[in-house]
Amino acid sequence: QVQLVESGGGLVQPGGSLRLSCAASGIGFRDFVMGWYRQAPGKQRELVAAMTVDGITNYANSVQGRFTVSRDNAKNTAYLQMNSLKPEDSAVYYCKLQYRWGSLSYWGQGTQVTVSS
């Protein structure tokens, strides 16, 4: 059974940092492209950051220079380090794993990030 378990969300003041984790089980993690998405109330889900199986990264313009995506294939875990957080970063954050050779994909359950003073 495939499971993606996210953690690390919470309440943080503007300018603060959080580190999200996405631990996967039941899949060959290293064969999956990983992505972090977010969805704020009333808005569409958007891609925040992604990393290919070869370590190539891509970031949304709004988080470039503040967020860092990484992965540890030995631990089957993806990370999103978020620095200099802004109130507009508040959203539910989701990790997604996309199989590199096909359309198979999995989503995490989401973790709430709230940036507020």
N, CA, C and O atoms as a GROMACS GRO file, in nm:
protein
  468
    1GLN      N    1   0.084  -0.119   0.000
    1GLN     CA    2   0.000   0.000   0.000
    1GLN      C    3   0.088   0.125   0.000
    1GLN      O    4   0.181   0.137   0.080
    2VAL      N    5   0.057   0.216  -0.091
    2VAL     CA    6   0.136   0.338  -0.103
    2VAL      C    7   0.086   0.441  -0.002
    2VAL      O    8  -0.034   0.464   0.012
    3GLN      N    9   0.181   0.503   0.066
    3GLN     CA   10   0.146   0.610   0.160
    3GLN      C   11   0.244   0.725   0.145
    3GLN      O   12   0.365   0.703   0.134
    4LEU      N   13   0.192   0.846   0.146
    4LEU     CA   14   0.272   0.967   0.152
    4LEU      C   15   0.227   1.042   0.276
    4LEU      O   16   0.111   1.082   0.286
    5VAL      N   17   0.317   1.061   0.369
    5VAL     CA   18   0.283   1.126   0.495
    5VAL      C   19   0.361   1.256   0.506
    5VAL      O   20   0.484   1.257   0.510
    6GLU      N   21   0.286   1.364   0.511
    6GLU     CA   22   0.348   1.496   0.521
    6GLU      C   23   0.353   1.542   0.666
    6GLU      O   24   0.271   1.505   0.750
    7SER      N   25   0.452   1.624   0.694
    7SER     CA   26   0.464   1.683   0.827
    7SER      C   27   0.543   1.812   0.817
    7SER      O   28   0.604   1.842   0.715
    8GLY      N   29   0.540   1.889   0.926
    8GLY     CA   30   0.622   2.009   0.933
    8GLY      C   31   0.547   2.140   0.919
    8GLY      O   32   0.606   2.246   0.938
    9GLY      N   33   0.419   2.135   0.887
    9GLY     CA   34   0.344   2.259   0.876
    9GLY      C   35   0.316   2.320   1.013
    9GLY      O   36   0.346   2.261   1.116
   10GLY      N   37   0.259   2.439   1.011
   10GLY     CA   38   0.226   2.506   1.136
   10GLY      C   39   0.210   2.654   1.119
   10GLY      O   40   0.196   2.705   1.007
   11LEU      N   41   0.211   2.724   1.231
   11LEU     CA   42   0.197   2.868   1.235
   11LEU      C   43   0.334   2.931   1.256
   11LEU      O   44   0.408   2.890   1.345
   12VAL      N   45   0.366   3.029   1.173
   12VAL     CA   46   0.496   3.095   1.183
   12VAL      C   47   0.477   3.243   1.154
   12VAL      O   48   0.388   3.282   1.078
   13GLN      N   49   0.561   3.325   1.213
   13GLN     CA   50   0.555   3.468   1.189
   13GLN      C   51   0.620   3.503   1.055
   13GLN      O   52   0.706   3.430   1.006
   14PRO      N   53   0.578   3.613   0.997
   14PRO     CA   54   0.644   3.658   0.873
   14PRO      C   55   0.794   3.669   0.892
   14PRO      O   56   0.843   3.719   0.994
   15GLY      N   57   0.866   3.621   0.792
   15GLY     CA   58   1.011   3.618   0.800
   15GLY      C   59   1.066   3.488   0.856
   15GLY      O   60   1.187   3.464   0.851
   16GLY      N   61   0.979   3.407   0.911
   16GLY     CA   62   1.022   3.282   0.971
   16GLY      C   63   1.044   3.171   0.870
   16GLY      O   64   1.033   3.191   0.749
   17SER      N   65   1.074   3.052   0.923
   17SER     CA   66   1.106   2.937   0.839
   17SER      C   67   1.029   2.814   0.885
   17SER      O   68   0.994   2.800   1.002
   18LEU      N   69   1.006   2.727   0.791
   18LEU     CA   70   0.949   2.596   0.818
   18LEU      C   71   1.012   2.496   0.723
   18LEU      O   72   1.057   2.532   0.614
   19ARG      N   73   1.016   2.372   0.765
   19ARG     CA   74   1.064   2.264   0.679
   19ARG      C   75   0.956   2.157   0.671
   19ARG      O   76   0.920   2.096   0.771
   20LEU      N   77   0.907   2.136   0.551
   20LEU     CA   78   0.807   2.032   0.529
   20LEU      C   79   0.876   1.903   0.487
   20LEU      O   80   0.979   1.905   0.419
   21SER      N   81   0.818   1.792   0.529
   21SER     CA   82   0.868   1.660   0.492
   21SER      C   83   0.755   1.580   0.430
   21SER      O   84   0.638   1.597   0.464
   22CYS      N   85   0.793   1.492   0.339
   22CYS     CA   86   0.696   1.402   0.275
   22CYS      C   87   0.762   1.264   0.271
   22CYS      O   88   0.850   1.238   0.188
   23ALA      N   89   0.718   1.177   0.360
   23ALA     CA   90   0.776   1.043   0.369
   23ALA      C   91   0.690   0.945   0.292
   23ALA      O   92   0.570   0.934   0.315
   24ALA      N   93   0.753   0.874   0.200
   24ALA     CA   94   0.681   0.781   0.113
   24ALA      C   95   0.712   0.637   0.153
   24ALA      O   96   0.823   0.605   0.196
   25SER      N   97   0.613   0.553   0.136
   25SER     CA   98   0.632   0.410   0.158
   25SER      C   99   0.551   0.334   0.054
   25SER      O  100   0.449   0.382   0.005
   26GLY      N  101   0.598   0.214   0.022
   26GLY     CA  102   0.526   0.130  -0.073
   26GLY      C  103   0.556   0.158  -0.218
   26GLY      O  104   0.489   0.103  -0.306
   27ILE      N  105   0.655   0.242  -0.246
   27ILE     CA  106   0.690   0.272  -0.385
   27ILE      C  107   0.842   0.279  -0.399
   27ILE      O  108   0.915   0.291  -0.300
   28GLY      N  109   0.888   0.271  -0.523
   28GLY     CA  110   1.030   0.292  -0.552
   28GLY      C  111   1.057   0.441  -0.562
   28GLY      O  112   1.055   0.497  -0.671
   29PHE      N  113   1.080   0.504  -0.452
   29PHE     CA  114   1.086   0.649  -0.442
   29PHE      C  115   1.179   0.712  -0.546
   29PHE      O  116   1.147   0.817  -0.602
   30ARG      N  117   1.291   0.649  -0.572
   30ARG     CA  118   1.391   0.711  -0.661
   30ARG      C  119   1.345   0.719  -0.806
   30ARG      O  120   1.408   0.787  -0.887
   31ASP      N  121   1.236   0.650  -0.840
   31ASP     CA  122   1.183   0.654  -0.977
   31ASP      C  123   1.069   0.754  -0.993
   31ASP      O  124   0.999   0.754  -1.094
   32PHE      N  125   1.052   0.838  -0.894
   32PHE     CA  126   0.942   0.934  -0.898
   32PHE      C  127   0.994   1.076  -0.895
   32PHE      O  128   1.081   1.112  -0.815
   33VAL      N  129   0.938   1.157  -0.984
   33VAL     CA  130   0.959   1.301  -0.978
   33VAL      C  131   0.876   1.354  -0.862
   33VAL      O  132   0.761   1.313  -0.843
   34MET      N  133   0.933   1.443  -0.784
   34MET     CA  134   0.859   1.493  -0.670
   34MET      C  135   0.824   1.640  -0.689
   34MET      O  136   0.900   1.718  -0.746
   35GLY      N  137   0.707   1.675  -0.639
   35GLY     CA  138   0.665   1.814  -0.648
   35GLY      C  139   0.593   1.857  -0.522
   35GLY      O  140   0.530   1.777  -0.453
   36TRP      N  141   0.605   1.985  -0.493
   36TRP     CA  142   0.531   2.045  -0.383
   36TRP      C  143   0.432   2.146  -0.441
   36TRP      O  144   0.469   2.232  -0.520
   37TYR      N  145   0.308   2.134  -0.400
   37TYR     CA  146   0.201   2.221  -0.445
   37TYR      C  147   0.140   2.289  -0.323
   37TYR      O  148   0.159   2.246  -0.209
   38ARG      N  149   0.067   2.395  -0.349
   38ARG     CA  150  -0.008   2.458  -0.241
   38ARG      C  151  -0.141   2.508  -0.293
   38ARG      O  152  -0.158   2.538  -0.411
   39GLN      N  153  -0.234   2.517  -0.200
   39GLN     CA  154  -0.367   2.567  -0.233
   39GLN      C  155  -0.418   2.654  -0.120
   39GLN      O  156  -0.437   2.607  -0.008
   40ALA      N  157  -0.440   2.780  -0.152
   40ALA     CA  158  -0.496   2.873  -0.057
   40ALA      C  159  -0.648   2.877  -0.074
   40ALA      O  160  -0.697   2.842  -0.181
   41PRO      N  161  -0.722   2.919   0.027
   41PRO     CA  162  -0.869   2.924   0.016
   41PRO      C  163  -0.912   3.008  -0.104
   41PRO      O  164  -0.867   3.120  -0.122
   42GLY      N  165  -1.001   2.951  -0.185
   42GLY     CA  166  -1.054   3.022  -0.300
   42GLY      C  167  -0.963   3.029  -0.419
   42GLY      O  168  -0.995   3.094  -0.518
   43LYS      N  169  -0.849   2.961  -0.411
   43LYS     CA  170  -0.754   2.964  -0.522
   43LYS      C  171  -0.727   2.824  -0.573
   43LYS      O  172  -0.754   2.725  -0.506
   44GLN      N  173  -0.674   2.820  -0.694
   44GLN     CA  174  -0.638   2.691  -0.752
   44GLN      C  175  -0.508   2.639  -0.692
   44GLN      O  176  -0.424   2.715  -0.644
   45ARG      N  177  -0.494   2.509  -0.694
   45ARG     CA  178  -0.370   2.448  -0.649
   45ARG      C  179  -0.260   2.486  -0.748
   45ARG      O  180  -0.279   2.480  -0.869
   46GLU      N  181  -0.145   2.524  -0.694
   46GLU     CA  182  -0.036   2.566  -0.780
   46GLU      C  183   0.093   2.493  -0.744
   46GLU      O  184   0.115   2.454  -0.630
   47LEU      N  185   0.176   2.475  -0.845
   47LEU     CA  186   0.306   2.413  -0.824
   47LEU      C  187   0.400   2.514  -0.760
   47LEU      O  188   0.414   2.627  -0.807
   48VAL      N  189   0.465   2.472  -0.652
   48VAL     CA  190   0.559   2.558  -0.582
   48VAL      C  191   0.702   2.523  -0.620
   48VAL      O  192   0.783   2.610  -0.651
   49ALA      N  193   0.732   2.393  -0.616
   49ALA     CA  194   0.869   2.350  -0.645
   49ALA      C  195   0.865   2.204  -0.688
   49ALA      O  196   0.775   2.129  -0.650
   50ALA      N  197   0.965   2.165  -0.766
   50ALA     CA  198   0.972   2.027  -0.811
   50ALA      C  199   1.117   1.986  -0.826
   50ALA      O  200   1.206   2.070  -0.845
   51MET      N  201   1.139   1.856  -0.818
   51MET     CA  202   1.273   1.803  -0.837
   51MET      C  203   1.262   1.672  -0.914
   51MET      O  204   1.183   1.585  -0.878
   52THR      N  205   1.340   1.659  -1.020
   52THR     CA  206   1.338   1.537  -1.099
   52THR      C  207   1.418   1.428  -1.029
   52THR      O  208   1.478   1.451  -0.924
   53VAL      N  209   1.416   1.310  -1.087
   53VAL     CA  210   1.493   1.200  -1.030
   53VAL      C  211   1.642   1.227  -1.037
   53VAL      O  212   1.720   1.169  -0.962
   54ASP      N  213   1.682   1.314  -1.129
   54ASP     CA  214   1.823   1.348  -1.145
   54ASP      C  215   1.864   1.471  -1.065
   54ASP      O  216   1.978   1.516  -1.073
   55GLY      N  217   1.770   1.525  -0.987
   55GLY     CA  218   1.803   1.637  -0.901
   55GLY      C  219   1.786   1.774  -0.963
   55GLY      O  220   1.829   1.874  -0.904
   56ILE      N  221   1.725   1.781  -1.078
   56ILE     CA  222   1.700   1.910  -1.141
   56ILE      C  223   1.579   1.974  -1.075
   56ILE      O  224   1.475   1.909  -1.057
   57THR      N  225   1.592   2.100  -1.038
   57THR     CA  226   1.486   2.166  -0.964
   57THR      C  227   1.418   2.275  -1.046
   57THR      O  228   1.474   2.327  -1.142
   58ASN      N  229   1.298   2.305  -1.005
   58ASN     CA  230   1.219   2.409  -1.069
   58ASN      C  231   1.134   2.476  -0.961
   58ASN      O  232   1.078   2.408  -0.876
   59TYR      N  233   1.126   2.609  -0.965
   59TYR     CA  234   1.053   2.682  -0.863
   59TYR      C  235   0.957   2.782  -0.926
   59TYR      O  236   0.982   2.836  -1.033
   60ALA      N  237   0.847   2.804  -0.857
   60ALA     CA  238   0.758   2.913  -0.895
   60ALA      C  239   0.830   3.045  -0.870
   60ALA      O  240   0.910   3.056  -0.777
   61ASN      N  241   0.801   3.144  -0.952
   61ASN     CA  242   0.867   3.274  -0.936
   61ASN      C  243   0.845   3.332  -0.797
   61ASN      O  244   0.932   3.401  -0.742
   62SER      N  245   0.730   3.305  -0.741
   62SER     CA  246   0.694   3.365  -0.613
   62SER      C  247   0.777   3.312  -0.496
   62SER      O  248   0.782   3.375  -0.390
   63VAL      N  249   0.841   3.197  -0.514
   63VAL     CA  250   0.919   3.139  -0.404
   63VAL      C  251   1.067   3.127  -0.437
   63VAL      O  252   1.147   3.088  -0.352
   64GLN      N  253   1.103   3.160  -0.559
   64GLN     CA  254   1.243   3.150  -0.602
   64GLN      C  255   1.333   3.227  -0.506
   64GLN      O  256   1.308   3.344  -0.474
   65GLY      N  257   1.439   3.160  -0.460
   65GLY     CA  258   1.533   3.225  -0.368
   65GLY      C  259   1.495   3.214  -0.222
   65GLY      O  260   1.577   3.244  -0.135
   66ARG      N  261   1.375   3.171  -0.193
   66ARG     CA  262   1.330   3.157  -0.054
   66ARG      C  263   1.305   3.010  -0.016
   66ARG      O  264   1.328   2.971   0.098
   67PHE      N  265   1.260   2.932  -0.111
   67PHE     CA  266   1.228   2.792  -0.086
   67PHE      C  267   1.334   2.702  -0.152
   67PHE      O  268   1.390   2.736  -0.256
   68THR      N  269   1.360   2.590  -0.088
   68THR     CA  270   1.453   2.492  -0.142
   68THR      C  271   1.393   2.353  -0.133
   68THR      O  272   1.353   2.309  -0.025
   69VAL      N  273   1.388   2.284  -0.245
   69VAL     CA  274   1.335   2.148  -0.249
   69VAL      C  275   1.452   2.051  -0.249
   69VAL      O  276   1.556   2.077  -0.311
   70SER      N  277   1.435   1.940  -0.181
   70SER     CA  278   1.540   1.838  -0.178
   70SER      C  279   1.476   1.701  -0.157
   70SER      O  280   1.357   1.689  -0.127
   71ARG      N  281   1.559   1.600  -0.174
   71ARG     CA  282   1.509   1.464  -0.154
   71ARG      C  283   1.620   1.378  -0.099
   71ARG      O  284   1.738   1.400  -0.126
   72ASP      N  285   1.582   1.279  -0.020
   72ASP     CA  286   1.675   1.180   0.033
   72ASP      C  287   1.622   1.044  -0.010
   72ASP      O  288   1.530   0.990   0.053
   73ASN      N  289   1.678   0.989  -0.115
   73ASN     CA  290   1.629   0.863  -0.169
   73ASN      C  291   1.648   0.747  -0.071
   73ASN      O  292   1.571   0.651  -0.071
   74ALA      N  293   1.750   0.757   0.012
   74ALA     CA  294   1.775   0.650   0.110
   74ALA      C  295   1.665   0.646   0.216
   74ALA      O  296   1.636   0.541   0.273
   75LYS      N  297   1.605   0.761   0.242
   75LYS     CA  298   1.499   0.770   0.343
   75LYS      C  299   1.360   0.779   0.280
   75LYS      O  300   1.260   0.788   0.351
   76ASN      N  301   1.354   0.775   0.146
   76ASN     CA  302   1.225   0.786   0.076
   76ASN      C  303   1.149   0.911   0.119
   76ASN      O  304   1.028   0.907   0.141
   77THR      N  305   1.221   1.020   0.131
   77THR     CA  306   1.161   1.141   0.184
   77THR      C  307   1.197   1.262   0.099
   77THR      O  308   1.310   1.278   0.053
   78ALA      N  309   1.096   1.346   0.080
   78ALA     CA  310   1.115   1.474   0.011
   78ALA      C  311   1.100   1.586   0.113
   78ALA      O  312   1.029   1.573   0.212
   79TYR      N  313   1.169   1.696   0.085
   79TYR     CA  314   1.167   1.809   0.178
   79TYR      C  315   1.139   1.939   0.103
   79TYR      O  316   1.169   1.953  -0.016
   80LEU      N  317   1.082   2.032   0.176
   80LEU     CA  318   1.068   2.168   0.125
   80LEU      C  319   1.108   2.263   0.238
   80LEU      O  320   1.035   2.279   0.336
   81GLN      N  321   1.224   2.324   0.223
   81GLN     CA  322   1.270   2.423   0.319
   81GLN      C  323   1.217   2.558   0.277
   81GLN      O  324   1.242   2.604   0.165
   82MET      N  325   1.143   2.623   0.366
   82MET     CA  326   1.080   2.750   0.335
   82MET      C  327   1.134   2.857   0.428
   82MET      O  328   1.116   2.850   0.550
   83ASN      N  329   1.200   2.955   0.371
   83ASN     CA  330   1.258   3.065   0.447
   83ASN      C  331   1.191   3.197   0.408
   83ASN      O  332   1.124   3.206   0.305
   84SER      N  333   1.211   3.297   0.490
   84SER     CA  334   1.156   3.430   0.464
   84SER      C  335   1.008   3.423   0.427
   84SER      O  336   0.964   3.481   0.329
   85LEU      N  337   0.935   3.351   0.507
   85LEU     CA  338   0.794   3.328   0.475
   85LEU      C  339   0.713   3.457   0.482
   85LEU      O  340   0.740   3.547   0.562
   86LYS      N  341   0.615   3.462   0.395
   86LYS     CA  342   0.527   3.578   0.383
   86LYS      C  343   0.383   3.535   0.408
   86LYS      O  344   0.350   3.418   0.390
   87PRO      N  345   0.297   3.627   0.448
   87PRO     CA  346   0.156   3.589   0.468
   87PRO      C  347   0.094   3.526   0.345
   87PRO      O  348   0.008   3.438   0.357
   88GLU      N  349   0.135   3.568   0.228
   88GLU     CA  350   0.079   3.510   0.105
   88GLU      C  351   0.126   3.368   0.078
   88GLU      O  352   0.079   3.304  -0.016
   89ASP      N  353   0.219   3.318   0.158
   89ASP     CA  354   0.260   3.179   0.148
   89ASP      C  355   0.164   3.086   0.224
   89ASP      O  356   0.175   2.964   0.214
   90SER      N  357   0.073   3.143   0.298
   90SER     CA  358  -0.022   3.063   0.375
   90SER      C  359  -0.109   2.980   0.280
   90SER      O  360  -0.167   3.032   0.186
   91ALA      N  361  -0.115   2.851   0.309
   91ALA     CA  362  -0.190   2.759   0.223
   91ALA      C  363  -0.177   2.618   0.281
   91ALA      O  364  -0.102   2.594   0.375
   92VAL      N  365  -0.252   2.527   0.223
   92VAL     CA  366  -0.228   2.386   0.248
   92VAL      C  367  -0.126   2.339   0.144
   92VAL      O  368  -0.143   2.359   0.024
   93TYR      N  369  -0.020   2.278   0.192
   93TYR     CA  370   0.088   2.231   0.106
   93TYR      C  371   0.077   2.080   0.087
   93TYR      O  372   0.056   2.005   0.182
   94TYR      N  373   0.092   2.039  -0.039
   94TYR     CA  374   0.080   1.898  -0.074
   94TYR      C  375   0.207   1.853  -0.146
   94TYR      O  376   0.266   1.928  -0.224
   95CYS      N  377   0.248   1.731  -0.118
   95CYS     CA  378   0.353   1.673  -0.200
   95CYS      C  379   0.288   1.578  -0.301
   95CYS      O  380   0.185   1.517  -0.275
   96LYS      N  381   0.352   1.568  -0.414
   96LYS     CA  382   0.305   1.479  -0.520
   96LYS      C  383   0.424   1.405  -0.576
   96LYS      O  384   0.530   1.464  -0.602
   97LEU      N  385   0.408   1.276  -0.595
   97LEU     CA  386   0.509   1.194  -0.660
   97LEU      C  387   0.454   1.145  -0.794
   97LEU      O  388   0.347   1.086  -0.800
   98GLN      N  389   0.528   1.171  -0.901
   98GLN     CA  390   0.488   1.135  -1.036
   98GLN      C  391   0.588   1.036  -1.092
   98GLN      O  392   0.708   1.064  -1.097
   99TYR      N  393   0.540   0.920  -1.134
   99TYR     CA  394   0.629   0.817  -1.188
   99TYR      C  395   0.699   0.870  -1.312
   99TYR      O  396   0.635   0.928  -1.400
  100ARG      N  397   0.829   0.850  -1.320
  100ARG     CA  398   0.907   0.909  -1.428
  100ARG      C  399   0.876   0.851  -1.564
  100ARG      O  400   0.901   0.917  -1.666
  101TRP      N  401   0.822   0.730  -1.571
  101TRP     CA  402   0.797   0.664  -1.699
  101TRP      C  403   0.651   0.659  -1.738
  101TRP      O  404   0.617   0.600  -1.840
  102GLY      N  405   0.563   0.720  -1.659
  102GLY     CA  406   0.421   0.711  -1.695
  102GLY      C  407   0.337   0.810  -1.618
  102GLY      O  408   0.389   0.908  -1.562
  103SER      N  409   0.208   0.785  -1.615
  103SER     CA  410   0.114   0.880  -1.556
  103SER      C  411   0.081   0.851  -1.411
  103SER      O  412   0.008   0.927  -1.349
  104LEU      N  413   0.134   0.744  -1.356
  104LEU     CA  414   0.104   0.709  -1.217
  104LEU      C  415   0.154   0.817  -1.122
  104LEU      O  416   0.268   0.862  -1.131
  105SER      N  417   0.065   0.859  -1.032
  105SER     CA  418   0.104   0.963  -0.937
  105SER      C  419   0.033   0.943  -0.804
  105SER      O  420  -0.070   0.877  -0.795
  106TYR      N  421   0.091   1.002  -0.701
  106TYR     CA  422   0.036   0.993  -0.567
  106TYR      C  423   0.045   1.130  -0.499
  106TYR      O  424   0.139   1.207  -0.522
  107TRP      N  425  -0.055   1.157  -0.416
  107TRP     CA  426  -0.060   1.283  -0.341
  107TRP      C  427  -0.052   1.256  -0.191
  107TRP      O  428  -0.103   1.156  -0.140
  108GLY      N  429   0.013   1.350  -0.122
  108GLY     CA  430   0.009   1.348   0.022
  108GLY      C  431  -0.123   1.406   0.072
  108GLY      O  432  -0.203   1.456  -0.007
  109GLN      N  433  -0.143   1.399   0.202
  109GLN     CA  434  -0.270   1.443   0.260
  109GLN      C  435  -0.277   1.593   0.280
  109GLN      O  436  -0.385   1.646   0.305
  110GLY      N  437  -0.165   1.661   0.269
  110GLY     CA  438  -0.162   1.805   0.286
  110GLY      C  439  -0.127   1.845   0.428
  110GLY      O  440  -0.161   1.776   0.523
  111THR      N  441  -0.057   1.957   0.440
  111THR     CA  442  -0.023   2.012   0.570
  111THR      C  443  -0.042   2.163   0.565
  111THR      O  444   0.000   2.229   0.470
  112GLN      N  445  -0.103   2.217   0.668
  112GLN     CA  446  -0.137   2.359   0.671
  112GLN      C  447  -0.016   2.442   0.711
  112GLN      O  448   0.052   2.412   0.809
  113VAL      N  449   0.009   2.545   0.634
  113VAL     CA  450   0.111   2.645   0.667
  113VAL      C  451   0.040   2.779   0.680
  113VAL      O  452  -0.027   2.825   0.587
  114THR      N  453   0.056   2.842   0.794
  114THR     CA  454  -0.004   2.973   0.818
  114THR      C  455   0.106   3.070   0.860
  114THR      O  456   0.178   3.047   0.957
  115VAL      N  457   0.116   3.178   0.785
  115VAL     CA  458   0.215   3.281   0.813
  115VAL      C  459   0.141   3.405   0.860
  115VAL      O  460   0.072   3.471   0.782
  116SER      N  461   0.157   3.435   0.986
  116SER     CA  462   0.081   3.545   1.045
  116SER      C  463   0.150   3.595   1.171
  116SER      O  464   0.213   3.519   1.244
  117SER      N  465   0.135   3.724   1.196
  117SER     CA  466   0.188   3.781   1.319
  117SER      C  467   0.081   3.785   1.427
  117SER      O  468   0.107   3.830   1.539
   0.00000   0.00000   0.00000
